[in-house]
Amino acid sequence: MRDLAAKGSKKLLLNLSEVSYIDSSGIGEMVSSYTTVTNHGGQLKLLGLNKRVKDLLQITKLYTVFEVFEDEASAVRSFA
């Protein structure tokens, strides 16, 4: 994510559909990536969260920070 942001990518969509578990270091990386992308003038959005990951984001209050989408088409449209 940092490399993409540094190279000028402004619209990043992170597909988490294959992720079944995120620990505290994973949450830290997501927050760090979000901060880096935002500081470079970009947007980072999440796609395909399963119930466990969605619950974790709600418990940590990060669900209000990240834009979360169920399907790729609506996520891509949201960048327009």
C-alpha positions as CSV (number, residue, x, y, z in Angstrom):
1,M,0.0,0.0,0.0
2,R,2.8,2.4,0.9
3,D,4.5,1.8,-2.4
4,L,1.3,2.2,-4.4
5,A,0.6,5.5,-2.6
6,A,4.1,6.7,-3.1
7,K,3.9,5.9,-6.8
8,G,0.8,8.1,-7.1
9,S,-2.1,5.6,-6.9
10,K,-5.0,7.5,-5.4
11,K,-7.9,4.9,-5.5
12,L,-7.1,1.7,-3.7
13,L,-9.5,-1.1,-3.0
14,L,-8.4,-3.8,-0.6
15,N,-10.3,-7.1,-1.2
16,L,-10.5,-9.0,2.1
17,S,-12.8,-11.7,0.9
18,E,-10.2,-14.5,1.5
19,V,-9.2,-13.2,4.9
20,S,-10.9,-15.1,7.7
21,Y,-9.0,-13.5,10.7
22,I,-7.1,-10.3,11.4
23,D,-5.0,-9.9,14.5
24,S,-3.8,-6.7,16.2
25,S,-0.8,-6.3,13.9
26,G,-3.1,-6.7,10.9
27,I,-5.3,-4.0,12.2
28,G,-2.2,-1.8,12.7
29,E,-1.2,-2.3,9.1
30,M,-4.6,-1.4,7.8
31,V,-4.6,1.8,9.9
32,S,-1.1,2.6,8.8
33,S,-2.0,2.0,5.1
34,Y,-5.1,4.1,5.5
35,T,-3.1,7.0,7.0
36,T,-0.4,6.7,4.3
37,V,-2.9,6.6,1.4
38,T,-4.9,9.5,2.9
39,N,-1.8,11.6,3.5
40,H,-0.9,11.2,-0.2
41,G,-4.4,12.4,-1.2
42,G,-5.8,9.1,-2.0
43,Q,-8.7,6.8,-0.8
44,L,-8.5,3.3,0.7
45,K,-11.7,1.3,0.7
46,L,-12.4,-2.3,1.8
47,L,-14.3,-5.0,0.0
48,G,-15.7,-8.4,0.9
49,L,-15.4,-8.5,4.7
50,N,-16.7,-11.7,6.4
51,K,-18.7,-11.5,9.6
52,R,-15.7,-12.0,11.9
53,V,-13.7,-9.2,10.3
54,K,-16.7,-7.0,10.1
55,D,-17.4,-7.5,13.8
56,L,-13.7,-6.8,14.6
57,L,-13.9,-3.5,12.7
58,Q,-17.1,-2.6,14.6
59,I,-15.6,-3.4,18.0
60,T,-12.5,-1.4,17.3
61,K,-14.7,1.5,15.9
62,L,-12.7,1.3,12.6
63,Y,-15.9,0.5,10.7
64,T,-16.6,4.2,10.8
65,V,-13.1,5.0,9.4
66,F,-13.1,2.7,6.4
67,E,-15.7,2.7,3.6
68,V,-16.8,-1.0,3.3
69,F,-18.4,-2.6,0.3
70,E,-20.0,-5.9,-0.4
71,D,-19.4,-6.0,-4.1
72,E,-16.6,-4.8,-6.3
73,A,-18.8,-2.9,-8.8
74,S,-20.3,-0.6,-6.2
75,A,-16.9,-0.1,-4.6
76,V,-15.4,1.0,-7.9
77,R,-18.4,3.3,-8.6
78,S,-17.9,5.0,-5.3
79,F,-14.5,6.3,-6.4
80,A,-16.2,8.4,-9.1
